[in-house]
Each structure stands twice: as C-alpha cells, then as structure tokens.
C-alpha cells in the first residue's frame, strides 16, 4: 500500500527557509549538549551558547 498524502515542496526561492527541526526547543537542546560536551572536554563555552541553552535566545 502506498501513502497518498500530499507532500509539500520546499520553496527554493525563499532564502530564510527554516527546517522543521530548527525550532527554539531543538536549538536549546543542541546548546545544552554543546555545554555538556565543553564541560567534559574542559573547553570554554561561549556565553551565547549558554544563553541559548537556558532558552534566553
């Protein structure tokens, strides 16, 4: 059986197209992972990443 649901095409002329996964919630989760990794590796984490991890951005 095949899926007959319509598929929305991505607009190629739109320069600010956001992927569905690039939501503020996902961005914050990625930032939290980066902070944790930086802590484990002993690297300094930029303040902008820390702010994004806290959801301030």
N, CA, C and O atoms as a MOPAC input file, in Angstrom:
PM7 MOZYME 1SCF
protein

 N      0.84400 1    -1.16600 1     0.00000 1
 C      0.00000 1     0.00000 1     0.00000 1
 C      0.89600 1     1.23800 1     0.00000 1
 O      1.91300 1     1.27900 1     0.69300 1
 N      0.52300 1     2.20700 1    -0.75400 1
 C      1.33700 1     3.42000 1    -0.82900 1
 C      0.67100 1     4.55100 1    -0.07000 1
 O     -0.54600 1     4.57300 1     0.11100 1
 N      1.47400 1     5.46300 1     0.35700 1
 C      0.98800 1     6.63200 1     1.07400 1
 C      0.54600 1     7.67500 1     0.05900 1
 O      1.32300 1     8.05600 1    -0.81600 1
 N     -0.66800 1     8.13000 1     0.16600 1
 C     -1.18100 1     9.09300 1    -0.81600 1
 C     -1.28100 1    10.49800 1    -0.24300 1
 O     -1.93500 1    11.35700 1    -0.83600 1
 N     -0.65100 1    10.74900 1     0.89000 1
 C     -0.68100 1    12.08600 1     1.47700 1
 C      0.13100 1    13.04600 1     0.61600 1
 O      1.20300 1    12.68900 1     0.12900 1
 N     -0.37100 1    14.25700 1     0.42600 1
 C      0.38300 1    15.21800 1    -0.38300 1
 C      1.66400 1    15.64300 1     0.33300 1
 O      1.69400 1    15.77800 1     1.55600 1
 N      2.69800 1    15.84400 1    -0.43700 1
 C      3.98800 1    16.26000 1     0.10000 1
 C      4.20200 1    17.71500 1    -0.27000 1
 O      4.13000 1    18.09400 1    -1.43900 1
 N      4.46700 1    18.52400 1     0.74800 1
 C      4.69300 1    19.94400 1     0.49800 1
 C      6.11800 1    20.15300 1    -0.00900 1
 O      7.07700 1    19.72200 1     0.63000 1
 N      6.25000 1    20.80000 1    -1.13300 1
 C      7.56300 1    21.07300 1    -1.69700 1
 C      8.18500 1    22.26000 1    -0.96500 1
 O      7.48800 1    23.19200 1    -0.56500 1
 N      9.49000 1    22.21000 1    -0.79900 1
 C     10.17400 1    23.32000 1    -0.14400 1
 C     10.38500 1    24.43500 1    -1.15700 1
 O     10.81600 1    24.17000 1    -2.27900 1
 N     10.09200 1    25.66600 1    -0.79000 1
 C     10.28800 1    26.77700 1    -1.72000 1
 C     11.77600 1    27.03300 1    -1.93200 1
 O     12.51400 1    27.28300 1    -0.97800 1
 N     12.20100 1    26.97200 1    -3.15900 1
 C     13.62400 1    27.14100 1    -3.44100 1
 C     14.01900 1    28.60800 1    -3.50100 1
 O     15.20100 1    28.92800 1    -3.38000 1
 N     13.06500 1    29.50100 1    -3.68300 1
 C     13.41700 1    30.91700 1    -3.80300 1
 C     13.37900 1    31.64000 1    -2.45400 1
 O     13.70800 1    32.82400 1    -2.38700 1
 N     12.99300 1    30.96400 1    -1.39900 1
 C     12.91300 1    31.59900 1    -0.09100 1
 C     14.24400 1    31.42500 1     0.63000 1
 O     14.63600 1    30.30000 1     0.94100 1
 N     14.93900 1    32.52300 1     0.89800 1
 C     16.26300 1    32.46000 1     1.49400 1
 C     16.26000 1    32.19000 1     2.98300 1
 O     17.28200 1    31.76600 1     3.52200 1
 N     15.15700 1    32.41800 1     3.66600 1
 C     15.12000 1    32.24500 1     5.11300 1
 C     14.30300 1    31.02400 1     5.51000 1
 O     13.65900 1    31.02600 1     6.55900 1
 N     14.32200 1    30.01000 1     4.70800 1
 C     13.55700 1    28.80100 1     4.99400 1
 C     14.14200 1    28.09600 1     6.20600 1
 O     15.34400 1    27.83600 1     6.24800 1
 N     13.30600 1    27.78100 1     7.19800 1
 C     13.72500 1    27.03900 1     8.37700 1
 C     13.27100 1    25.59400 1     8.25200 1
 O     12.12600 1    25.31100 1     7.89800 1
 N     14.17400 1    24.70400 1     8.54400 1
 C     13.79500 1    23.30400 1     8.56800 1
 C     12.88300 1    23.05800 1     9.74700 1
 O     12.91400 1    23.81500 1    10.71700 1
 N     12.09800 1    22.05000 1     9.68800 1
 C     11.15900 1    21.74000 1    10.75500 1
 C     11.86800 1    21.46000 1    12.08000 1
 O     11.29800 1    21.70800 1    13.14300 1
 N     13.08100 1    20.95700 1    12.03800 1
 C     13.79800 1    20.61800 1    13.26300 1
 C     14.45600 1    21.83100 1    13.91900 1
 O     14.91500 1    21.73200 1    15.05700 1
 N     14.51000 1    22.95600 1    13.24000 1
 C     15.17700 1    24.13100 1    13.79700 1
 C     14.20200 1    24.99000 1    14.60100 1
 O     14.02400 1    26.17400 1    14.31600 1
 N     13.58600 1    24.39500 1    15.58700 1
 C     12.68000 1    25.12600 1    16.45900 1
 C     13.47200 1    25.62800 1    17.66200 1
 O     14.55700 1    25.11300 1    17.93400 1
 N     12.96200 1    26.61500 1    18.38600 1
 C     13.68400 1    27.08700 1    19.58100 1
 C     13.95800 1    25.97400 1    20.59200 1
 O     14.99400 1    25.96900 1    21.25700 1
 N     13.02900 1    25.04300 1    20.69800 1
 C     13.21800 1    23.93300 1    21.64400 1
 C     14.38900 1    23.04500 1    21.23100 1
 O     15.18900 1    22.63800 1    22.07400 1
 N     14.49000 1    22.74800 1    19.95000 1
 C     15.58100 1    21.90300 1    19.46200 1
 C     16.90700 1    22.66100 1    19.54300 1
 O     17.94000 1    22.08000 1    19.87500 1
 N     16.87100 1    23.95700 1    19.24000 1
 C     18.08100 1    24.76800 1    19.33300 1
 C     18.60600 1    24.77800 1    20.76500 1
 O     19.81200 1    24.67000 1    20.98600 1
 N     17.70700 1    24.90700 1    21.73500 1
 C     18.11800 1    24.89400 1    23.13800 1
 C     18.69500 1    23.53300 1    23.52800 1
 O     19.66100 1    23.46000 1    24.28700 1
 N     18.11300 1    22.47500 1    23.01700 1
 C     18.62000 1    21.13300 1    23.32400 1
 C     20.01700 1    20.94200 1    22.74600 1
 O     20.88400 1    20.36200 1    23.40000 1
 N     20.23800 1    21.41700 1    21.54600 1
 C     21.56800 1    21.32300 1    20.94400 1
 C     22.57800 1    22.13300 1    21.75200 1
 O     23.71800 1    21.70600 1    21.93500 1
 N     22.15800 1    23.29700 1    22.23400 1
 C     23.04500 1    24.13400 1    23.03000 1
 C     23.38300 1    23.45500 1    24.35500 1
 O     24.52500 1    23.52300 1    24.81000 1
 N     22.39700 1    22.79900 1    24.98200 1
 C     22.66600 1    22.08400 1    26.23300 1
 C     23.67400 1    20.96000 1    26.01100 1
 O     24.55100 1    20.73400 1    26.84500 1
 N     23.55100 1    20.26400 1    24.89600 1
 C     24.51900 1    19.20600 1    24.57200 1
 C     25.91600 1    19.78700 1    24.37700 1
 O     26.90700 1    19.20100 1    24.81300 1
 N     25.98800 1    20.94100 1    23.71800 1
 C     27.28800 1    21.58100 1    23.49300 1
 C     27.91800 1    22.00300 1    24.81500 1
 O     29.11900 1    21.82200 1    25.01300 1
 N     27.11100 1    22.56700 1    25.72800 1
 C     27.62500 1    22.97400 1    27.04200 1
 C     28.15500 1    21.76100 1    27.79500 1
 O     29.23600 1    21.81900 1    28.38100 1
 N     27.40400 1    20.66300 1    27.78300 1
 C     27.83600 1    19.45700 1    28.48100 1
 C     29.12800 1    18.90800 1    27.88600 1
 O     30.02000 1    18.48900 1    28.62400 1
 N     29.23500 1    18.90800 1    26.57700 1
 C     30.44300 1    18.40700 1    25.92800 1
 C     31.63600 1    19.29400 1    26.24700 1
 O     32.72500 1    18.79500 1    26.53000 1
 N     31.43400 1    20.61300 1    26.20300 1
 C     32.52000 1    21.53200 1    26.52700 1
 C     32.99300 1    21.33300 1    27.96000 1
 O     34.19000 1    21.40400 1    28.23700 1
 N     32.05500 1    21.08500 1    28.87300 1
 C     32.44400 1    20.84800 1    30.26600 1
 C     33.26200 1    19.57100 1    30.39200 1
 O     34.25400 1    19.53600 1    31.12000 1
 N     32.85300 1    18.52800 1    29.69200 1
 C     33.58300 1    17.26200 1    29.76900 1
 C     34.98400 1    17.38500 1    29.19100 1
 O     35.93100 1    16.78000 1    29.69500 1
 N     35.10700 1    18.17200 1    28.13100 1
 C     36.40500 1    18.31300 1    27.47800 1
 C     37.24700 1    19.43100 1    28.07000 1
 O     38.40400 1    19.61300 1    27.69100 1
 N     36.66800 1    20.17800 1    28.99700 1
 C     37.41200 1    21.26000 1    29.63000 1
 C     37.58600 1    22.47500 1    28.74600 1
 O     38.52600 1    23.24700 1    28.93000 1
 N     36.69700 1    22.65200 1    27.79300 1
 C     36.78500 1    23.79900 1    26.89100 1
 C     35.88300 1    24.92100 1    27.39500 1
 O     34.86500 1    24.66200 1    28.03600 1
 N     36.25400 1    26.15600 1    27.10800 1
 C     35.36300 1    27.26900 1    27.47200 1
 C     34.15300 1    27.29400 1    26.53800 1
 O     34.27500 1    27.02200 1    25.34400 1
 N     33.00300 1    27.61900 1    27.08500 1
 C     31.77400 1    27.69900 1    26.30200 1
 C     31.40500 1    29.16100 1    26.12200 1
 O     31.36000 1    29.90000 1    27.10500 1
 N     31.13800 1    29.60600 1    24.89400 1
 C     30.73600 1    30.99800 1    24.68200 1
 C     29.43400 1    31.32600 1    25.42200 1
 O     28.56400 1    30.46700 1    25.57000 1
 N     29.31200 1    32.55300 1    25.87600 1
 C     28.12700 1    32.96600 1    26.61500 1
 C     26.87400 1    32.83800 1    25.75900 1
 O     25.80800 1    32.53100 1    26.29200 1
 N     26.96500 1    33.06300 1    24.45500 1
 C     25.81200 1    32.95800 1    23.58500 1
 C     25.24200 1    31.53600 1    23.57000 1
 O     24.02900 1    31.34800 1    23.47800 1
 N     26.11900 1    30.54700 1    23.65900 1
 C     25.66300 1    29.16400 1    23.70000 1
 C     24.99900 1    28.86800 1    25.03900 1
 O     23.98900 1    28.16600 1    25.09500 1
 N     25.56500 1    29.40400 1    26.11300 1
 C     24.97100 1    29.21200 1    27.43700 1
 C     23.58200 1    29.85300 1    27.49600 1
 O     22.65700 1    29.28500 1    28.07500 1
 N     23.44100 1    31.03900 1    26.89500 1
 C     22.14900 1    31.70700 1    26.87100 1
 C     21.11800 1    30.90900 1    26.08000 1
 O     19.95700 1    30.80900 1    26.47600 1
 N     21.55700 1    30.34200 1    24.95500 1
 C     20.65200 1    29.53800 1    24.14200 1
 C     20.24000 1    28.27300 1    24.88400 1
 O     19.10700 1    27.81300 1    24.74400 1
 N     21.15000 1    27.71000 1    25.67100 1
 C     20.84200 1    26.50900 1    26.43700 1
 C     19.79500 1    26.79300 1    27.52100 1
 O     19.00300 1    25.92000 1    27.87600 1
 N     19.80500 1    28.01700 1    28.03600 1
 C     18.83600 1    28.40700 1    29.05400 1
 C     17.53900 1    28.90200 1    28.44600 1
 O     16.57800 1    29.16700 1    29.16700 1
 N     17.49800 1    29.02900 1    27.13700 1
 C     16.28800 1    29.48000 1    26.46100 1
 C     16.13800 1    30.98300 1    26.42900 1
 O     15.04100 1    31.48200 1    26.17700 1
 N     17.20500 1    31.71800 1    26.67500 1
 C     17.14600 1    33.17800 1    26.66800 1
 C     17.15600 1    33.76700 1    25.27100 1
 O     16.83400 1    34.93900 1    25.07700 1
 N     17.52200 1    32.96000 1    24.31800 1
 C     17.65900 1    33.45600 1    22.95500 1
 C     16.48200 1    33.22800 1    22.12300 1
 O     16.47400 1    33.60200 1    20.95000 1

